[in-house]
Amino acid sequence: NGDTLAADARRLSPAVRKIMRDQNVAADELGAIQGSGIAGRVTRDDLLDYLRRRVARPAVAGTAAATIAAAAASPPGLPTGLRPVPPLPGVFTAADRSSAGAPAGPREEVIPFTKVRKLIAENMVRAKHTAAHTHCFDECDMSAIVALKKEWGPKLAAQGVKLTYMPFFIKASVLALKEHPWVNGEVRGETMVVKRYYNIGIAVGRDEKGLIVPNLKDCDRKSLVQIASEVNDIAARARNDRLKPDDIAGGTFSITNAGVYGAINSSPVINVPEVAILGVHRIVERPVIRDGAIVARPMMNASIGFDHRVIDGELAVKFLRRVCELLERPEMLWFYA
């Protein structure tokens, strides 16, 4: 009845009322719509669905002139008085596709592999087919490292050395490798070769030229400042194609920092013949519990990819936890260095 229709109209949202006005939907048509909202209320989506299915009907009764005007307002192909239903957000119509026109050039481009890309592809396939890849994950509170970098960054910059987080990752990895020597090894046939030297590879992205992993030699014998200087040098030479063969050969363990591109986690591929790789990521302010209180801390996810043929999950977890402990308490980097 009229009272019911009036009550229904009062319960409609402003968006629904606007569509009803724009599309000449009379209040008495609400009874034909099955509402999906609370207590059967007609929602915007209900109304749009109804308009798609509605059979042609003239606008609200009026003069012949009004009917002619409504016909003029209706695009060709639509019944008199029915205006086009607004498209749903994110939905492309046939008109959208046709208006986009044909692509300006070929829809596909064939790009031959460069020598570097071919080598990368071969190494990745060999790594996945050779090593029993497994991963585990942890998180580090980077508060102390962030503070150290903030304090010492300007001082080293005055000496021409850019301080990044990578030297801290390298230093922590070397100490953890000394405590868990099998992670610093190589599989040769049916033997495991444990190495007592620490040549740490760092993955350097070079856009279309391809990723490359040069390594810093004997990192256990160098200070953090020396490592920072060498990281700057070897990364710059890698990007400018000025690496020497010795810069690539002889690595014992690798680190990849996907955080420089914004990643908060990853499952890195081992740089064979090495047996493990550390993944470090973007540092993000997150709420954590400290002494029973919720506080914000700069947290970083860490991951390790390891060869399960020679490294058990227990060893991988202990190694990764130790790396995080050293990053959370960097004073130990100096005590044990």
C-alpha positions as CSV (number, residue, x, y, z in Angstrom):
1,N,0.0,0.0,0.0
2,G,1.0,3.7,-0.1
3,D,2.2,3.7,3.5
4,T,4.5,0.8,3.0
5,L,6.0,2.3,-0.2
6,A,6.6,5.6,1.6
7,A,8.3,3.8,4.5
8,D,10.5,1.9,2.0
9,A,11.4,5.1,0.3
10,R,12.5,6.7,3.6
11,R,14.9,3.7,4.2
12,L,16.7,4.1,0.9
13,S,20.3,5.4,0.8
14,P,21.1,8.7,-0.9
15,A,22.9,6.8,-3.7
16,V,19.8,4.7,-4.4
17,R,17.5,7.7,-4.4
18,K,19.8,9.5,-6.9
19,I,19.8,6.5,-9.3
20,M,16.0,6.4,-9.0
21,R,15.8,10.0,-10.0
22,D,18.3,9.7,-12.8
23,Q,16.6,6.5,-14.2
24,N,13.0,7.5,-13.7
25,V,12.3,4.7,-11.3
26,A,8.9,5.1,-9.6
27,A,8.5,4.3,-5.9
28,D,5.9,1.7,-6.7
29,E,8.6,-0.3,-8.6
30,L,10.4,-1.0,-5.3
31,G,8.0,-3.8,-4.6
32,A,9.4,-5.7,-7.6
33,I,12.9,-5.6,-6.3
34,Q,14.2,-8.2,-3.8
35,G,16.3,-6.2,-1.4
36,S,19.6,-7.8,-0.1
37,G,20.2,-5.2,2.6
38,I,19.4,-5.2,6.3
39,A,15.7,-6.1,6.8
40,G,15.2,-6.4,3.1
41,R,16.3,-2.9,2.2
42,V,17.0,-2.2,-1.4
43,T,20.7,-1.5,-2.0
44,R,22.5,0.3,-4.9
45,D,23.5,-3.1,-6.4
46,D,19.9,-4.4,-6.1
47,L,18.7,-1.4,-8.0
48,L,21.4,-1.5,-10.7
49,D,20.6,-5.2,-11.2
50,Y,16.9,-4.4,-11.5
51,L,17.6,-1.7,-14.1
52,R,19.6,-4.2,-16.2
53,R,16.7,-6.5,-16.3
54,R,13.8,-4.1,-16.5
55,V,11.7,-4.3,-19.6
56,A,11.1,-1.1,-21.5
57,R,8.7,1.3,-19.8
58,P,7.9,4.9,-20.6
59,A,8.8,7.7,-18.2
60,V,6.3,8.7,-15.6
61,A,3.1,9.6,-17.4
62,G,3.1,13.1,-18.8
63,T,2.6,15.1,-21.9
64,A,3.5,14.0,-25.4
65,A,6.3,16.6,-25.3
66,A,7.8,15.0,-22.2
67,T,7.7,11.6,-24.0
68,I,9.5,13.0,-27.0
69,A,12.1,14.7,-24.8
70,A,12.7,11.4,-23.0
71,A,13.1,9.7,-26.3
72,A,15.7,12.3,-27.4
73,A,17.6,11.8,-24.2
74,S,17.8,8.0,-24.7
75,P,20.8,6.8,-26.7
76,P,20.0,4.8,-29.8
77,G,19.2,1.2,-29.0
78,L,17.7,1.9,-25.6
79,P,13.9,2.0,-24.9
80,T,12.3,5.4,-24.6
81,G,12.8,6.8,-21.1
82,L,15.6,4.4,-20.1
83,R,18.9,6.0,-19.7
84,P,22.2,3.9,-19.6
85,V,22.9,2.3,-16.3
86,P,26.2,3.7,-14.8
87,P,28.9,1.1,-15.2
88,L,30.2,-0.7,-12.1
89,P,33.6,0.5,-10.9
90,G,36.4,-1.6,-12.5
91,V,34.2,-3.2,-15.1
92,F,35.1,-2.5,-18.7
93,T,32.3,-2.4,-21.3
94,A,32.4,-3.1,-25.0
95,A,32.3,0.7,-25.6
96,D,35.4,1.1,-23.4
97,R,37.3,-1.6,-25.4
98,S,36.3,-0.1,-28.8
99,S,37.1,3.5,-27.7
100,A,40.6,2.3,-26.7
101,G,41.4,1.6,-30.3
102,A,44.0,-0.7,-31.7
103,P,47.4,-0.9,-30.1
104,A,50.0,1.5,-31.5
105,G,52.5,-1.3,-32.2
106,P,53.0,-5.0,-32.0
107,R,51.3,-6.7,-29.1
108,E,54.3,-9.0,-28.5
109,E,58.0,-8.4,-28.6
110,V,60.6,-11.2,-28.9
111,I,63.7,-10.3,-27.0
112,P,66.7,-12.7,-27.2
113,F,68.5,-13.6,-24.0
114,T,71.7,-11.7,-23.5
115,K,74.8,-13.7,-22.5
116,V,74.3,-12.6,-18.9
117,R,70.6,-13.5,-18.9
118,K,71.3,-16.9,-20.4
119,L,73.9,-17.5,-17.7
120,I,71.5,-16.5,-15.0
121,A,68.8,-18.7,-16.4
122,E,71.2,-21.7,-16.5
123,N,72.3,-21.1,-12.9
124,M,68.8,-20.7,-11.6
125,V,67.6,-24.0,-13.3
126,R,70.8,-25.8,-12.0
127,A,70.2,-24.5,-8.5
128,K,66.6,-25.7,-8.4
129,H,67.4,-29.0,-9.9
130,T,70.5,-29.7,-7.8
131,A,69.8,-28.4,-4.3
132,A,66.9,-29.5,-2.1
133,H,65.6,-26.0,-1.6
134,T,63.9,-25.3,1.7
135,H,63.2,-22.0,3.5
136,C,62.5,-20.8,7.0
137,F,61.7,-17.3,8.3
138,D,62.3,-15.1,11.4
139,E,62.0,-11.5,12.3
140,C,64.4,-9.0,13.8
141,D,63.9,-5.9,15.9
142,M,66.2,-3.5,14.0
143,S,66.0,-0.6,16.6
144,A,69.7,-0.8,17.6
145,I,70.9,-1.1,14.0
146,V,68.7,1.8,12.8
147,A,70.1,4.0,15.6
148,L,73.7,3.1,14.8
149,K,73.2,3.8,11.1
150,K,71.6,7.1,12.0
151,E,74.5,8.1,14.3
152,W,77.4,6.8,12.2
153,G,76.1,7.4,8.7
154,P,76.9,11.1,8.5
155,K,80.3,10.5,10.1
156,L,81.3,7.9,7.5
157,A,79.8,10.0,4.7
158,A,82.2,12.8,5.7
159,Q,85.0,10.2,5.0
160,G,83.5,9.3,1.6
161,V,81.9,6.0,2.8
162,K,78.1,5.5,2.4
163,L,76.8,3.3,5.3
164,T,74.0,1.0,4.3
165,Y,72.5,-1.9,6.3
166,M,74.4,-4.5,4.2
167,P,77.7,-4.3,6.3
168,F,75.7,-5.1,9.4
169,F,74.1,-8.1,7.7
170,I,77.5,-9.3,6.5
171,K,79.1,-8.9,9.9
172,A,76.3,-10.7,11.7
173,S,76.3,-13.5,9.0
174,V,80.0,-14.1,9.4
175,L,79.8,-14.5,13.2
176,A,76.8,-16.8,12.8
177,L,78.6,-18.9,10.2
178,K,81.5,-19.4,12.6
179,E,79.1,-20.8,15.1
180,H,77.3,-23.0,12.5
181,P,80.1,-23.9,10.0
182,W,78.1,-26.3,7.9
183,V,76.1,-23.3,6.6
184,N,79.4,-22.0,5.1
185,G,80.0,-25.1,2.9
186,E,79.6,-26.8,-0.4
187,V,78.5,-30.2,-1.6
188,R,81.0,-32.0,-3.8
189,G,79.7,-35.3,-5.0
190,E,79.0,-37.3,-1.8
191,T,81.0,-35.1,0.5
192,M,80.4,-31.8,2.4
193,V,83.2,-29.3,2.2
194,V,83.2,-26.9,5.2
195,K,85.1,-23.7,4.5
196,R,87.0,-21.7,7.2
197,Y,87.1,-18.6,5.1
198,Y,84.2,-16.2,4.6
199,N,83.7,-14.8,1.1
200,I,80.2,-13.2,1.3
201,G,78.3,-12.6,-1.9
202,I,75.8,-9.7,-2.2
203,A,73.2,-9.8,-4.9
204,V,73.3,-6.6,-7.0
205,G,70.4,-5.7,-9.3
206,R,71.2,-4.1,-12.6
207,D,67.8,-3.7,-14.2
208,E,67.7,-5.2,-17.7
209,K,71.4,-6.2,-17.5
210,G,70.5,-8.9,-14.9
211,L,71.3,-9.8,-11.4
212,I,74.9,-10.6,-10.4
213,V,76.4,-11.8,-7.2
214,P,80.0,-10.6,-6.6
215,N,81.6,-11.4,-3.2
216,L,83.7,-9.7,-0.6
217,K,86.7,-11.8,0.3
218,D,87.7,-12.7,3.9
219,C,85.0,-10.7,5.6
220,D,86.0,-12.1,9.0
221,R,89.3,-10.2,8.8
222,K,87.7,-6.8,8.1
223,S,86.1,-4.1,10.2
224,L,82.5,-2.9,9.6
225,V,83.9,0.3,8.0
226,Q,86.1,-1.6,5.7
227,I,83.2,-3.8,4.7
228,A,81.0,-0.8,4.1
229,S,83.6,0.7,1.8
230,E,84.0,-2.5,-0.2
231,V,80.2,-2.9,-0.5
232,N,80.0,0.5,-2.1
233,D,82.9,-0.2,-4.5
234,I,81.9,-3.7,-5.6
235,A,78.2,-2.7,-6.1
236,A,79.2,0.3,-8.2
237,R,81.6,-1.8,-10.3
238,A,78.9,-4.4,-10.8
239,R,76.4,-1.9,-12.1
240,N,79.0,-0.4,-14.4
241,D,80.2,-3.8,-15.8
242,R,83.7,-3.4,-14.3
243,L,83.8,-6.6,-12.2
244,K,86.8,-8.9,-12.5
245,P,86.5,-12.7,-12.7
246,D,87.9,-13.0,-9.1
247,D,85.0,-10.8,-7.9
248,I,82.5,-13.5,-8.9
249,A,84.4,-16.7,-8.1
250,G,85.0,-18.2,-4.7
251,G,81.9,-17.2,-2.7
252,T,81.0,-19.2,0.4
253,F,77.6,-17.7,1.4
254,S,75.3,-15.1,-0.1
255,I,73.0,-12.3,1.0
256,T,70.1,-10.8,-1.0
257,N,68.3,-7.7,0.0
258,A,64.9,-7.6,-1.6
259,G,64.0,-4.8,0.8
260,V,65.7,-2.2,-1.4
261,Y,62.8,-2.8,-3.8
262,G,60.2,-2.7,-1.1
263,A,59.7,-6.5,-0.4
264,I,58.8,-7.5,3.1
265,N,59.6,-11.2,2.6
266,S,61.0,-13.5,0.0
267,S,62.2,-17.1,-0.6
268,P,65.6,-16.6,-2.2
269,V,67.3,-19.2,-4.5
270,I,70.6,-20.6,-3.4
271,N,73.7,-19.4,-5.2
272,V,75.0,-22.9,-6.0
273,P,77.5,-24.5,-5.2
274,E,76.9,-22.7,-1.9
275,V,74.4,-24.4,0.4
276,A,72.5,-21.4,1.9
277,I,71.5,-17.8,1.2
278,L,70.2,-15.1,3.6
279,G,67.2,-12.9,2.6
280,V,66.8,-9.5,4.2
281,H,63.9,-7.2,3.6
282,R,62.3,-3.8,4.1
283,I,62.3,-2.5,7.7
284,V,58.8,-1.6,8.7
285,E,57.4,0.0,11.8
286,R,55.1,-2.6,13.5
287,P,53.4,-3.0,16.8
288,V,55.2,-5.5,19.1
289,I,54.9,-6.4,22.8
290,R,57.8,-5.2,25.0
291,D,57.6,-5.6,28.8
292,G,53.8,-6.1,28.6
293,A,53.2,-2.9,26.6
294,I,52.4,-2.5,22.9
295,V,55.1,-0.3,21.3
296,A,56.2,0.5,17.7
297,R,59.5,-1.0,16.6
298,P,61.3,-1.0,13.2
299,M,61.0,-4.7,12.4
300,M,62.5,-6.7,9.5
301,N,61.6,-10.2,8.3
302,A,64.6,-12.4,7.5
303,S,64.6,-15.7,5.5
304,I,67.1,-18.4,4.7
305,G,67.1,-20.6,1.7
306,F,69.1,-23.8,2.4
307,D,70.0,-27.1,0.8
308,H,68.2,-29.7,2.8
309,R,70.6,-32.4,1.6
310,V,73.2,-31.2,4.1
311,I,71.4,-28.6,6.3
312,D,68.6,-29.8,8.6
313,G,65.8,-27.5,9.5
314,E,67.1,-27.3,13.1
315,L,70.5,-25.9,12.0
316,A,68.9,-23.5,9.6
317,V,66.5,-22.1,12.3
318,K,69.4,-21.8,14.8
319,F,71.6,-20.0,12.3
320,L,68.8,-17.5,11.3
321,R,67.9,-16.9,14.9
322,R,71.5,-16.2,15.7
323,V,71.8,-13.7,12.9
324,C,68.7,-11.9,14.2
325,E,70.1,-11.9,17.8
326,L,73.3,-10.3,16.6
327,L,71.4,-7.6,14.7
328,E,69.2,-7.0,17.7
329,R,72.2,-6.7,20.0
330,P,75.0,-5.3,17.7
331,E,77.4,-4.8,20.6
332,M,78.0,-8.5,20.2
333,L,79.4,-7.8,16.7
334,W,82.3,-6.0,18.3
335,F,82.8,-8.4,21.3
336,Y,83.0,-11.4,19.0
337,A,84.6,-9.9,15.9
